[in-house]
Amino acid sequence: MEVMKCIQLEKEIAGRRLFTIKQLSLQAGQKVGLVGNNGVGKSTFLKILVGLDRDFAGQIEVKADWAYVPQLQERSSLSGGEQVWKSIQEAFAQRPQLLIMDEPTANLDQEHQEKLIKQIKRYRGSILVVSHDRYFLNQIASHIWHLEEGSIQVYTGNYEAFVESRRA
């Protein structure tokens, strides 16, 4: 079952095409790591998915209930790691079919990263996560979506498998 689908999705910023995604879908149970260099549009893609960015062309359909953990920005009395952990736990508590996370391990200590990995491995829903953390992606990803030069290539397997198929 598809939980998310994009058709001819295009995003421009200041007259520059950020990306064009001809067709892409996320299946139930897939755990996808979205990777790519800084500035290629990974966080923007997530914002389009969850409706925070409506300035795009094409179709996007999210066919499941979802929870979104954004990249850390807000200021509070909690440390960065505590804030991120709290928002991750709130997202899991909603029991969504699709969990969308932007750099969830960025502010977490090793202990909380390991707890998150265990939690994701137990989680039955689908996950779409932007991360630069190779260890994390190797532990949790069933697929890698590589955003580069304005389009997304889909690879089966974790980050290591993605690196291997890029070498081949």
C-alpha positions as CSV (number, residue, x, y, z in Angstrom):
1,M,0.0,0.0,0.0
2,E,1.2,3.5,-0.9
3,V,1.4,5.9,2.0
4,M,2.8,8.8,-0.1
5,K,3.0,9.6,-3.8
6,C,4.5,12.5,-5.9
7,I,3.8,13.2,-9.5
8,Q,5.7,15.9,-11.5
9,L,6.5,17.7,-8.3
10,E,8.5,20.8,-9.0
11,K,9.9,23.4,-6.6
12,E,11.5,26.7,-7.5
13,I,13.1,29.2,-5.2
14,A,13.9,32.7,-6.5
15,G,13.5,31.6,-10.1
16,R,16.0,28.6,-9.6
17,R,14.6,25.1,-10.0
18,L,15.4,23.3,-6.7
19,F,14.1,19.9,-7.8
20,T,11.7,18.1,-10.2
21,I,10.4,14.7,-9.1
22,K,8.7,12.9,-11.9
23,Q,7.2,10.1,-9.9
24,L,8.0,8.8,-6.4
25,S,6.1,6.7,-3.9
26,L,6.6,5.5,-0.4
27,Q,5.2,2.1,0.5
28,A,3.7,1.0,3.8
29,G,6.5,-0.2,6.1
30,Q,9.4,1.3,4.2
31,K,12.0,3.2,6.2
32,V,13.5,5.7,3.9
33,G,16.6,7.8,4.5
34,L,16.5,11.0,2.3
35,V,20.1,12.0,1.7
36,G,22.0,14.7,-0.3
37,N,24.3,17.7,0.1
38,N,23.2,20.7,2.1
39,G,21.0,23.1,0.2
40,V,19.6,20.6,-2.4
41,G,16.1,20.8,-0.9
42,K,15.7,17.8,1.5
43,S,14.0,19.9,4.3
44,T,12.0,21.8,1.7
45,F,10.7,18.4,0.3
46,L,9.6,17.4,3.8
47,K,7.8,20.8,4.3
48,I,5.9,20.3,1.1
49,L,4.9,16.8,2.2
50,V,3.4,18.1,5.5
51,G,1.8,21.1,4.0
52,L,4.1,23.8,5.5
53,D,5.2,24.8,1.9
54,R,2.4,25.2,-0.6
55,D,4.4,27.0,-3.3
56,F,5.1,24.2,-5.7
57,A,3.9,22.6,-9.0
58,G,2.7,19.1,-9.4
59,Q,0.8,16.6,-7.3
60,I,1.6,15.3,-3.9
61,E,-0.6,12.9,-2.0
62,V,-0.1,11.7,1.5
63,K,-2.5,8.8,2.0
64,A,-1.8,8.1,5.6
65,D,-1.9,9.9,8.9
66,W,1.5,11.3,9.7
67,A,3.6,13.0,12.4
68,Y,6.4,15.4,11.7
69,V,9.5,16.1,13.7
70,P,11.1,19.3,12.3
71,Q,14.7,20.3,12.5
72,L,15.4,21.9,15.9
73,Q,14.8,25.6,15.9
74,E,12.7,26.8,18.8
75,R,14.2,28.1,22.0
76,S,13.1,26.7,25.3
77,S,14.4,25.8,28.8
78,L,15.2,22.3,27.5
79,S,18.5,21.5,26.0
80,G,18.6,20.8,22.2
81,G,18.7,17.0,22.8
82,E,15.8,17.1,25.3
83,Q,13.7,19.2,22.9
84,V,14.3,16.8,20.0
85,W,13.7,13.7,22.2
86,K,10.5,15.2,23.5
87,S,9.2,16.0,20.0
88,I,10.2,12.5,18.7
89,Q,8.4,10.8,21.6
90,E,5.3,13.0,21.0
91,A,5.3,12.0,17.3
92,F,5.6,8.2,18.2
93,A,2.8,8.6,20.7
94,Q,0.4,9.7,17.9
95,R,1.0,6.2,16.4
96,P,1.0,7.6,12.8
97,Q,1.2,5.4,9.8
98,L,4.0,7.7,8.5
99,L,6.6,9.4,10.6
100,I,8.5,12.2,8.9
101,M,11.7,13.4,10.7
102,D,14.3,16.1,9.8
103,E,17.7,15.4,11.2
104,P,16.4,13.6,14.4
105,T,19.8,12.5,15.7
106,A,21.6,15.9,15.3
107,N,21.2,17.0,18.9
108,L,20.9,13.5,20.6
109,D,23.6,12.0,22.7
110,Q,24.7,8.4,21.9
111,E,22.3,6.8,24.4
112,H,19.3,8.6,22.9
113,Q,20.4,7.8,19.4
114,E,20.6,4.1,20.3
115,K,17.1,4.3,21.9
116,L,15.7,6.0,18.8
117,I,17.2,3.2,16.6
118,K,15.6,0.5,18.7
119,Q,12.3,2.4,18.6
120,I,12.4,2.8,14.8
121,K,13.2,-0.9,14.4
122,R,10.1,-1.8,16.5
123,Y,7.9,0.7,14.6
124,R,5.6,-0.9,12.1
125,G,4.7,2.2,10.2
126,S,6.6,4.0,7.4
127,I,9.4,6.4,8.0
128,L,10.9,9.2,5.9
129,V,13.9,10.7,7.6
130,V,16.4,13.3,6.4
131,S,19.8,12.5,8.0
132,H,23.5,13.0,7.5
133,D,24.2,10.3,10.2
134,R,25.6,7.3,8.3
135,Y,25.5,5.0,11.3
136,F,21.9,5.9,12.0
137,L,20.9,5.3,8.3
138,N,22.7,2.0,8.2
139,Q,20.8,0.8,11.3
140,I,17.3,1.9,10.2
141,A,16.9,2.4,6.4
142,S,15.3,-0.1,4.1
143,H,15.7,2.4,1.2
144,I,17.8,5.5,0.4
145,W,16.4,8.4,-1.6
146,H,19.3,10.4,-3.0
147,L,18.4,14.0,-3.9
148,E,21.1,15.3,-6.3
149,E,21.1,17.8,-9.2
150,G,17.3,18.4,-8.9
151,S,16.0,14.8,-8.9
152,I,15.7,11.8,-6.5
153,Q,17.3,8.4,-7.2
154,V,15.8,5.5,-5.2
155,Y,18.1,2.8,-3.8
156,T,17.1,-0.4,-2.0
157,G,19.0,-1.1,1.2
158,N,20.7,1.0,3.9
159,Y,23.4,3.7,3.5
160,E,26.2,1.2,2.9
161,A,24.3,-0.5,0.1
162,F,23.6,3.0,-1.4
163,V,27.3,3.8,-1.3
164,E,28.2,0.5,-2.9
165,S,25.7,0.8,-5.7
166,R,27.0,4.4,-6.4
167,R,30.5,3.0,-6.7
168,A,29.4,0.2,-9.1
